[in-house]
């Protein structure tokens, strides 16, 4: 009996991972840039020397994607930010001259490398059960799920790993990798504050999920829709400037707890926000989620009709808390200049 129950739980976990956490909350680059460039007293224009990667990590990665060269220096990444971001952050920015004398400004490291964990480096699955069910996936590293007494996914461990690597780099006087590892860590914090990364559906939906393909499609599209919503708010919403200013205005929150407790508190906060946010996503987009995720145009139409008002208020609260936590992590991790 217990063996059959464990197999059922493993099957559910496999389906959840494959269907609900294949994408990440969009906008990591701009969100993290706004966070880093709005911390009182934080020198985000400081330039640091690009260093070679000399670290030994115990984690396995997709080696083809875990690139350790500097992507800006090699021209494989470009700085694409709009004029409003440049003006409001006060950065000194010359296209094609971000790297000068082998050095990079701190803001550029956050902007480029906050997205990096979504490049495929985490397509490594440690569980043989899930490997047999769904093959390799990066979902294991970007979420956190709990069903009954079973806990799965390692998003918290991803955050803690790169936060530890960042602290090690700063301790060794390597500011470049200190900031780059910190940008990776913030990515996972942001992912875990996307409620669908910690709770993919209600209890009735998860029961139907096991047997009903339509429910699996519906939950996948609901998740993806909320991913897109962050991009919409940062770039296309009529409240774009208000939303960006809210991130800037968020006060740094340094919790007097261990890093392990901090990420646990973030996960629980995200979990508690799920139910209201999920209800609004379903209320606004309803039947289309059985066919596809919502697009930017869908969001624009819904916003003009006033259908996104409550979802916007809920997301502002969530994003403000995330911004405060992220600012606190930066201040707590980076040594005083």
C-alpha positions in Angstrom: 0.0 0.0 0.0 2.7 2.5 1.0 4.8 1.5 -2.1 1.8 2.2 -4.4 1.3 5.6 -2.6 4.9 6.6 -3.2 4.6 5.7 -6.8 1.5 7.8 -7.1 3.2 10.7 -5.4 6.2 10.4 -7.7 3.9 10.3 -10.8 2.1 13.5 -9.6 5.5 15.2 -9.0 6.7 14.2 -12.4 3.6 15.6 -14.1 3.7 18.8 -12.1 7.3 19.4 -12.9 6.9 18.8 -16.6 3.7 20.8 -16.9 4.0 23.7 -14.5 7.5 24.8 -14.1 9.1 24.8 -17.5 9.3 28.6 -17.7 10.5 31.3 -15.2 9.0 34.5 -14.1 9.8 36.9 -17.0 11.7 40.2 -16.6 14.6 39.0 -14.4 16.9 41.5 -16.1 14.9 44.7 -15.7 13.5 43.7 -12.3 16.9 43.0 -10.8 18.4 46.1 -12.5 15.7 48.3 -10.9 16.4 46.6 -7.5 20.1 47.1 -7.7 20.0 50.7 -8.9 17.6 51.9 -6.2 19.3 50.8 -3.0 20.2 53.8 -0.8 24.0 54.1 -0.6 24.7 51.2 -2.9 27.4 52.0 -5.5 25.9 50.3 -8.5 28.1 52.3 -10.9 31.3 50.9 -9.3 33.4 49.2 -11.9 35.0 45.9 -11.2 37.7 43.9 -12.9 36.5 40.9 -15.0 38.1 37.8 -13.5 38.5 34.3 -14.8 36.4 31.5 -13.3 38.5 29.6 -10.8 35.9 28.0 -8.6 35.1 24.4 -7.7 31.4 23.7 -7.5 29.9 20.4 -6.4 26.7 20.9 -8.3 26.3 19.3 -11.7 25.4 21.5 -14.7 24.7 21.2 -18.4 28.4 22.0 -19.2 27.6 23.3 -22.6 25.4 26.0 -21.1 27.2 26.8 -17.9 29.4 29.5 -19.5 32.1 31.0 -17.4 33.5 33.6 -19.8 32.1 37.1 -19.7 29.3 37.4 -22.2 29.5 41.2 -22.5 33.2 41.2 -23.2 32.9 38.5 -25.8 29.9 40.2 -27.5 27.5 37.3 -26.8 25.3 39.5 -24.6 24.2 43.1 -25.4 22.9 45.7 -23.1 19.3 46.5 -24.1 17.5 48.9 -21.8 15.2 51.7 -22.7 15.9 55.4 -22.3 13.7 55.7 -19.2 15.7 53.1 -17.3 19.0 54.9 -18.3 17.7 58.3 -17.3 16.0 57.3 -14.1 18.9 55.2 -12.8 21.4 57.9 -13.6 23.8 55.4 -15.1 26.6 56.5 -17.5 26.0 54.3 -20.5 27.8 54.3 -23.8 26.6 51.6 -26.3 29.4 49.1 -27.2 31.6 50.5 -24.5 30.2 49.0 -21.4 33.5 47.1 -20.9 36.4 49.5 -20.4 39.9 48.5 -19.5 38.7 45.0 -18.7 36.2 46.3 -16.2 32.4 46.2 -15.9 30.0 48.4 -13.9 28.1 46.5 -11.2 24.7 47.4 -12.7 25.6 45.7 -16.0 26.5 42.5 -14.2 23.1 42.4 -12.5 21.3 43.3 -15.7 22.9 40.6 -17.8 23.4 37.7 -15.4 20.1 37.8 -13.5 18.7 36.0 -16.6 21.6 33.5 -16.9 20.1 30.5 -15.0 17.3 30.3 -17.6 19.8 29.6 -20.4 19.7 25.9 -20.0 22.5 25.3 -17.5 20.1 23.6 -15.1 18.9 21.0 -17.5 20.2 18.3 -15.2 17.9 16.1 -13.3 19.2 14.2 -10.3 16.1 12.0 -9.6 16.1 8.7 -11.6 12.3 8.4 -11.0 11.7 11.8 -12.7 14.3 11.1 -15.4 12.4 8.0 -16.4 9.1 9.9 -16.4 9.9 13.1 -18.1 13.6 13.2 -19.0 16.0 16.0 -18.2 14.4 19.2 -16.9 15.6 22.4 -15.3 12.4 22.6 -13.2 14.1 20.8 -10.4 16.4 23.8 -9.8 13.8 26.6 -10.2 10.8 25.6 -8.0 9.8 24.1 -4.7 6.8 21.8 -4.3 5.3 19.9 -1.4 2.6 17.2 -1.6 1.6 15.5 1.6 4.8 14.6 3.4 6.9 14.7 0.2 8.9 17.7 -0.7 10.5 18.0 -4.1 12.5 20.5 -6.2 15.6 22.4 -5.2 14.9 26.1 -5.9 15.8 26.9 -2.3 19.1 25.0 -2.6 19.8 26.8 -5.9 19.5 30.2 -4.1 21.6 29.1 -1.2 24.3 27.6 -3.4 24.9 30.7 -5.4 24.6 33.0 -2.3 27.3 30.9 -0.7 29.5 31.1 -3.8 29.0 34.9 -3.9 30.1 35.3 -0.3 33.1 33.1 -1.0 34.1 35.2 -4.0 33.7 38.5 -2.1 35.8 37.0 0.8 38.5 36.3 -1.7 38.5 39.8 -3.1 36.9 38.7 -6.4 34.1 41.3 -6.8 33.3 40.3 -10.4 32.3 36.8 -9.5 30.8 38.0 -6.2 28.3 40.1 -8.1 27.8 37.5 -10.9 27.0 34.7 -8.4 24.8 37.1 -6.5 22.8 37.8 -9.7 22.3 34.1 -10.1 21.1 33.8 -6.5 18.6 36.6 -7.0 17.2 34.8 -10.0 16.2 31.9 -7.9 14.8 34.1 -5.2 12.6 35.8 -7.8 11.5 32.5 -9.2 10.4 31.2 -5.8 8.4 34.4 -5.3 6.4 33.5 -8.4 3.5 31.7 -6.7 3.1 29.1 -9.4 6.6 27.9 -8.7 5.6 26.8 -5.2 1.9 25.9 -5.7 0.8 24.9 -9.2 -2.9 24.5 -8.5 -5.7 24.1 -5.9 -6.3 20.7 -4.3 -9.3 19.8 -6.6 -7.2 20.9 -9.6 -4.3 18.7 -8.6 -6.6 15.7 -8.2 -8.0 16.3 -11.7 -4.5 17.0 -12.9 -3.5 13.3 -12.5 -6.1 12.0 -14.9 -7.2 15.0 -17.1 -5.0 16.3 -19.9 -7.1 19.4 -20.2 -6.4 20.3 -16.5 -2.7 19.9 -17.1 -2.8 22.2 -20.1 -4.9 24.7 -18.1 -2.5 24.9 -15.2 0.5 25.1 -17.5 -1.1 28.0 -19.3 -2.1 29.7 -16.1 1.5 29.5 -14.9 2.9 30.8 -18.2 0.3 33.6 -18.2 1.5 34.9 -14.9 5.1 34.7 -16.1 4.1 37.0 -19.0 2.3 39.3 -16.7 5.6 40.5 -15.1 6.9 41.3 -18.6 3.7 43.2 -19.3 3.9 45.3 -16.2 7.6 46.1 -16.7 7.3 47.1 -20.3 3.8 47.5 -21.7 1.2 48.2 -19.0 -0.3 51.7 -18.7 1.0 51.4 -15.1 4.5 50.7 -16.2 6.1 53.7 -14.6 4.1 53.3 -11.5 5.1 49.7 -11.2 8.8 50.5 -11.8 8.7 53.3 -9.3 7.2 50.9 -6.7 10.2 48.6 -7.1 12.5 51.6 -6.7 10.7 52.8 -3.6 10.7 49.4 -1.9 12.8 49.7 1.3 15.5 47.2 1.9 14.5 44.4 4.2 17.3 42.6 6.1 15.8 39.8 8.1 17.7 38.8 11.2 17.6 35.1 10.2 19.8 32.6 8.5 19.9 32.4 4.7 18.0 29.1 5.0 15.2 30.7 7.0 15.1 33.7 4.7 14.4 31.6 1.6 11.9 29.5 3.5 10.0 32.6 4.5 10.0 33.8 0.9 8.6 30.5 -0.2 5.8 30.6 2.4 4.9 34.2 1.5 4.7 33.2 -2.2 2.6 30.2 -1.3 0.2 32.3 0.7 -0.2 34.7 -2.3 -1.1 31.9 -4.7 -4.7 31.4 -4.0 -5.9 35.0 -4.7 -3.6 35.4 -7.7 -4.6 32.1 -9.2 -8.3 33.0 -8.7 -7.8 36.3 -10.6 -5.8 34.7 -13.5 -8.7 32.2 -13.9 -11.4 34.9 -13.6 -9.8 37.2 -16.2 -8.7 34.7 -18.8 -11.0 31.8 -18.1 -11.5 29.4 -21.1 -8.6 30.6 -23.2 -6.3 28.9 -20.7 -7.5 25.5 -21.9 -6.0 26.5 -25.3 -3.1 28.8 -24.7 -1.4 31.3 -22.4 -2.5 34.9 -22.4 -0.4 37.2 -24.6 0.7 40.8 -24.2 -2.3 41.9 -26.4 -4.7 39.9 -24.1 -3.3 41.8 -21.1 -3.7 45.1 -22.9 -7.3 44.4 -23.7 -8.1 43.2 -20.2 -6.3 46.2 -18.6 -8.3 48.7 -20.7 -11.6 47.0 -19.5 -10.5 47.3 -15.9 -10.4 43.5 -15.5 -6.8 43.4 -14.2 -7.3 45.9 -11.3 -7.2 43.3 -8.5 -4.5 41.2 -10.1 -2.4 44.4 -10.4 -2.9 45.2 -6.7 -2.0 41.7 -5.6 1.1 41.6 -7.9 2.3 45.0 -6.7 2.2 43.8 -3.1 4.1 40.6 -4.0 6.7 42.5 -6.2 7.2 45.1 -3.5 8.0 42.5 -0.9 10.3 40.7 -3.3 12.1 43.9 -4.1 12.6 44.6 -0.4 14.0 41.1 0.2 16.3 41.3 -2.8 17.7 44.7 -1.7 18.3 43.2 1.7 20.1 40.2 0.3 22.4 42.5 -1.7 23.2 44.7 1.2 23.8 41.7 3.5 26.0 40.0 1.0 28.1 42.7 -0.6 31.0 43.9 1.7 30.9 47.6 2.5 33.0 49.6 0.0 
